[in-house]
Amino acid sequence: MARRIYNKVQEEYLLAKAQLELLEEEENKLEQKFIIEKGIVNADGSIPVATYAIDDDETADKAIDDFGKLVVDCGLWAKILKARETLKAAESNLVEYGLSIAPKKEREILEKAARTNYTVRRKIIDLVMKLDARTVTV
């Protein structure tokens, strides 16, 4: 099977998405470590998968606040926010690219929908990511 070729816009989207996923995974690992180090367990003896999954409301509220401060203080939260902005820009570029290669009639219909309808926007992104750049001339 031949390897799919991506164009610059598709590659930027893939990189932005991967970067955000890595940072979110890092946040999840840090949160799990935080829960274990604090010795937090639920009433049934299980270790919560995240601070929001702590059964005791008082303990959960404190853990959520403390972990939030930890993520901000270590700079991870700023990195996540920047990665989200980068991904949003990459998605917009991908939608713009997808619309630019659509036939004129369909483009006119989709342009408005892409601005106001999340589902249409996601479908455009999904379709554009399925494209092999070798098959499209712009």
Backbone hydrogen bonds in HBPLUS format (Angstrom, degrees):
<---DONOR---> <-ACCEPTOR-->    atom                        ^
c    i                          cat <-CA-CA->   ^        H-A-AA   ^      H-
h    n   atom  resd res      DA  || num        DHA   H-A  angle D-A-AA Bond
n    s   type  num  typ     dist DA aas  dist angle  dist       angle   num
A0133-ALA N   A0005-ILE O   2.75 MM 128  5.47 160.0  1.79 159.1 154.2     1
A0011-GLU N   A0007-ASN O   2.93 MM   4  6.16 161.8  1.97 157.5 163.4     2
A0012-GLU N   A0008-LYS O   2.89 MM   4  6.10 158.4  1.94 150.8 156.3     3
A0013-TYR N   A0009-VAL O   3.16 MM   4  6.37 154.2  2.23 142.5 148.9     4
A0014-LEU N   A0010-GLN O   2.96 MM   4  6.26 164.6  1.99 152.9 156.8     5
A0015-LEU N   A0011-GLU O   2.87 MM   4  6.09 163.4  1.90 154.6 158.9     6
A0016-ALA N   A0012-GLU O   2.93 MM   4  6.04 160.1  1.97 145.3 151.1     7
A0017-LYS N   A0013-TYR O   2.88 MM   4  6.04 162.8  1.91 154.6 159.4     8
A0018-ALA N   A0014-LEU O   2.94 MM   4  6.06 159.4  1.98 145.9 151.9     9
A0019-GLN N   A0015-LEU O   2.89 MM   4  6.05 158.1  1.94 148.4 154.4    10
A0020-LEU N   A0016-ALA O   3.08 MM   4  6.30 163.9  2.11 148.3 151.8    11
A0021-GLU N   A0017-LYS O   2.99 MM   4  6.21 161.0  2.03 148.2 153.8    12
A0022-LEU N   A0018-ALA O   2.92 MM   4  6.15 155.9  1.98 150.1 156.3    13
A0023-LEU N   A0019-GLN O   3.05 MM   4  6.32 161.3  2.09 151.0 155.6    14
A0024-GLU N   A0020-LEU O   2.90 MM   4  6.10 159.8  1.94 154.2 160.0    15
A0025-GLU N   A0021-GLU O   2.90 MM   4  6.03 149.6  1.99 143.2 151.7    16
A0026-GLU N   A0022-LEU O   2.92 MM   4  6.16 152.5  1.99 144.8 152.6    17
A0027-GLU N   A0023-LEU O   2.91 MM   4  6.19 150.2  2.00 143.2 151.5    18
A0028-ASN N   A0024-GLU O   2.93 MM   4  6.19 154.7  2.00 144.1 150.6    19
A0029-LYS N   A0025-GLU O   2.95 MM   4  6.23 158.2  2.00 150.6 156.0    20
A0030-LEU N   A0026-GLU O   2.95 MM   4  6.12 157.8  2.00 145.9 152.5    21
A0031-GLU N   A0027-GLU O   2.85 MM   4  6.06 150.7  1.94 146.4 154.9    22
A0032-GLN N   A0028-ASN O   2.92 MM   4  6.16 156.1  1.98 146.4 152.6    23
A0033-LYS N   A0029-LYS O   2.91 MM   4  6.13 160.4  1.95 148.7 154.2    24
A0034-PHE N   A0030-LEU O   2.88 MM   4  6.05 154.2  1.94 143.3 150.8    25
A0035-ILE N   A0031-GLU O   2.97 MM   4  6.22 159.7  2.01 150.5 154.6    26
A0036-ILE N   A0032-GLN O   3.03 MM   4  6.27 161.8  2.07 149.4 154.3    27
A0037-GLU N   A0033-LYS O   2.83 MM   4  6.00 167.9  1.85 155.8 159.4    28
A0038-LYS N   A0034-PHE O   3.00 MM   4  6.12 146.8  2.12 144.7 153.1    29
A0040-ILE N   A0035-ILE O   3.11 MM   5  5.50 161.4  2.15 162.8 161.2    30
A0039-GLY N   A0036-ILE O   2.99 MM   3  5.03 149.9  2.08 101.5 111.1    31
A0042-ASN N   A0046-SER O   2.83 MM   4  5.41 171.6  1.84 164.7 166.0    32
A0045-GLY N   A0042-ASN O   2.82 MM   3  5.29 161.5  1.86 120.7 124.9    33
A0053-ALA N   A0050-ALA O   2.97 MM   3  5.27 151.6  2.05 108.3 117.4    34
A0054-ILE N   A0051-THR O   3.30 MM   3  5.57 160.6  2.35 114.0 113.7    35
A0060-ALA N   A0056-ASP O   2.80 MM   4  5.97 157.9  1.85 155.5 163.1    36
A0061-ASP N   A0057-ASP O   2.86 MM   4  6.03 164.7  1.88 151.1 154.4    37
A0062-LYS N   A0058-GLU O   3.15 MM   4  6.37 165.5  2.17 147.7 151.3    38
A0063-ALA N   A0059-THR O   2.88 MM   4  6.02 163.3  1.91 150.8 156.2    39
A0064-ILE N   A0060-ALA O   2.80 MM   4  5.93 162.1  1.83 155.6 160.5    40
A0065-ASP N   A0061-ASP O   3.05 MM   4  6.22 163.2  2.08 146.6 151.0    41
A0066-ASP N   A0062-LYS O   2.85 MM   4  6.02 169.9  1.86 155.2 158.4    42
A0067-PHE N   A0063-ALA O   2.80 MM   4  5.80 162.7  1.83 148.9 154.3    43
A0068-GLY N   A0064-ILE O   2.92 MM   4  5.93 154.0  1.99 141.0 148.9    44
A0069-LYS N   A0065-ASP O   3.03 MM   4  6.31 154.8  2.09 148.3 154.3    45
A0070-LEU N   A0066-ASP O   3.01 MM   4  6.27 155.4  2.08 144.0 151.0    46
A0071-VAL N   A0067-PHE O   2.91 MM   4  6.18 161.2  1.94 157.2 160.6    47
A0072-VAL N   A0068-GLY O   3.09 MM   4  6.28 155.5  2.15 145.0 151.6    48
A0073-ASP N   A0069-LYS O   2.80 MM   4  5.93 168.9  1.81 155.1 158.8    49
A0074-CYS N   A0070-LEU O   3.02 MM   4  6.14 152.9  2.10 148.7 154.5    50
A0077-TRP N   A0071-VAL O   3.20 MM   6  5.53 164.2  2.23 127.9 126.5    51
A0075-GLY N   A0072-VAL O   3.08 MM   3  5.27 153.4  2.16 106.0 114.3    52
A0079-LYS N   A0075-GLY O   3.27 MM   4  6.55 154.7  2.34 144.9 151.7    53
A0080-ILE N   A0076-LEU O   2.91 MM   4  6.22 153.9  1.98 151.9 159.4    54
A0081-LEU N   A0077-TRP O   2.93 MM   4  6.20 163.2  1.96 153.3 157.3    55
A0082-LYS N   A0078-ALA O   3.01 MM   4  6.19 159.6  2.05 145.7 151.3    56
A0083-ALA N   A0079-LYS O   2.89 MM   4  6.08 156.1  1.95 145.7 152.7    57
A0084-ARG N   A0080-ILE O   2.88 MM   4  6.14 149.3  1.97 149.0 157.4    58
A0085-GLU N   A0081-LEU O   3.03 MM   4  6.31 155.2  2.09 146.6 152.9    59
A0086-THR N   A0082-LYS O   2.92 MM   4  6.17 157.4  1.97 149.1 155.7    60
A0087-LEU N   A0083-ALA O   2.89 MM   4  6.08 156.4  1.95 145.0 151.3    61
A0088-LYS N   A0084-ARG O   2.90 MM   4  6.10 157.7  1.95 146.3 152.6    62
A0089-ALA N   A0085-GLU O   2.99 MM   4  6.23 159.2  2.03 149.1 154.2    63
A0090-ALA N   A0086-THR O   2.91 MM   4  6.14 156.4  1.97 146.0 153.1    64
A0091-GLU N   A0087-LEU O   2.80 MM   4  6.04 152.4  1.88 150.8 158.3    65
A0092-SER N   A0088-LYS O   2.98 MM   4  6.24 158.4  2.03 146.3 152.0    66
A0093-ASN N   A0089-ALA O   2.93 MM   4  6.22 157.1  1.99 149.2 155.5    67
A0094-LEU N   A0090-ALA O   2.93 MM   4  6.11 149.2  2.03 141.6 150.3    68
A0095-VAL N   A0091-GLU O   2.86 MM   4  6.14 159.0  1.91 154.6 159.6    69
A0096-GLU N   A0092-SER O   2.91 MM   4  6.08 163.2  1.94 148.7 153.8    70
A0097-TYR N   A0093-ASN O   2.88 MM   4  6.06 155.9  1.94 143.0 149.8    71
A0098-GLY N   A0094-LEU O   2.84 MM   4  6.07 163.7  1.87 149.2 153.9    72
A0099-LEU N   A0095-VAL O   2.87 MM   4  6.12 158.7  1.92 153.4 158.8    73
A0100-SER N   A0096-GLU O   2.95 MM   4  6.13 145.2  2.07 141.4 151.4    74
A0100-SER N   A0097-TYR O   3.03 MM   3  5.01 117.5  2.44  93.4 109.4    75
A0101-ILE N   A0097-TYR O   3.24 MM   4  6.59 134.8  2.45 148.0 158.3    76
A0102-ALA N   A0099-LEU O   3.21 MM   3  5.11 152.8  2.29  98.5 106.7    77
A0107-ARG N   A0103-PRO O   2.79 MM   4  5.89 157.3  1.84 160.9 168.4    78
A0108-GLU N   A0104-LYS O   3.01 MM   4  6.24 159.5  2.05 154.8 158.0    79
A0109-ILE N   A0105-LYS O   3.40 MM   4  6.71 154.3  2.47 142.3 148.4    80
A0110-LEU N   A0106-GLU O   2.85 MM   4  6.04 165.4  1.87 155.6 160.2    81
A0111-GLU N   A0107-ARG O   2.81 MM   4  5.81 150.8  1.90 154.9 160.4    82
A0114-ALA N   A0110-LEU O   2.73 MM   4  5.78 153.7  1.80 154.0 160.4    83
A0115-ARG N   A0112-LYS O   3.15 MM   3  5.35 133.7  2.37 100.8 112.9    84
A0116-THR N   A0112-LYS O   3.28 MM   4  6.56 141.3  2.44 145.6 155.9    85
A0117-ASN N   A0113-ALA O   2.73 MM   4  5.31 148.0  1.83 156.1 159.2    86
A0121-ARG N   A0117-ASN O   3.07 MM   4  6.34 163.7  2.10 153.4 158.4    87
A0122-ARG N   A0118-TYR O   2.87 MM   4  6.16 159.8  1.91 154.5 159.3    88
A0123-LYS N   A0119-THR O   2.98 MM   4  6.21 155.7  2.04 145.9 152.7    89
A0124-ILE N   A0120-VAL O   2.93 MM   4  6.21 155.9  1.99 153.3 159.5    90
A0125-ILE N   A0121-ARG O   3.01 MM   4  6.30 163.9  2.04 150.5 154.9    91
A0126-ASP N   A0122-ARG O   2.82 MM   4  6.08 164.1  1.85 152.2 156.7    92
A0127-LEU N   A0123-LYS O   2.90 MM   4  6.05 160.7  1.93 147.8 153.0    93
A0128-VAL N   A0124-ILE O   2.88 MM   4  6.06 165.1  1.90 155.7 159.9    94
A0129-MET N   A0125-ILE O   2.96 MM   4  6.13 152.9  2.04 149.0 156.4    95
A0130-LYS N   A0127-LEU O   3.08 MM   3  5.16 140.2  2.24  98.5 110.1    96
A0131-LEU N   A0128-VAL O   3.13 MM   3  5.26 150.5  2.22 101.8 110.7    97
A0135-THR N   A0132-ASP O   2.84 MM   3  5.68 162.7  1.87 129.9 134.9    98
A0136-VAL N   A0133-ALA O   3.38 MM   3  5.47 167.7  2.40 106.1 109.6    99
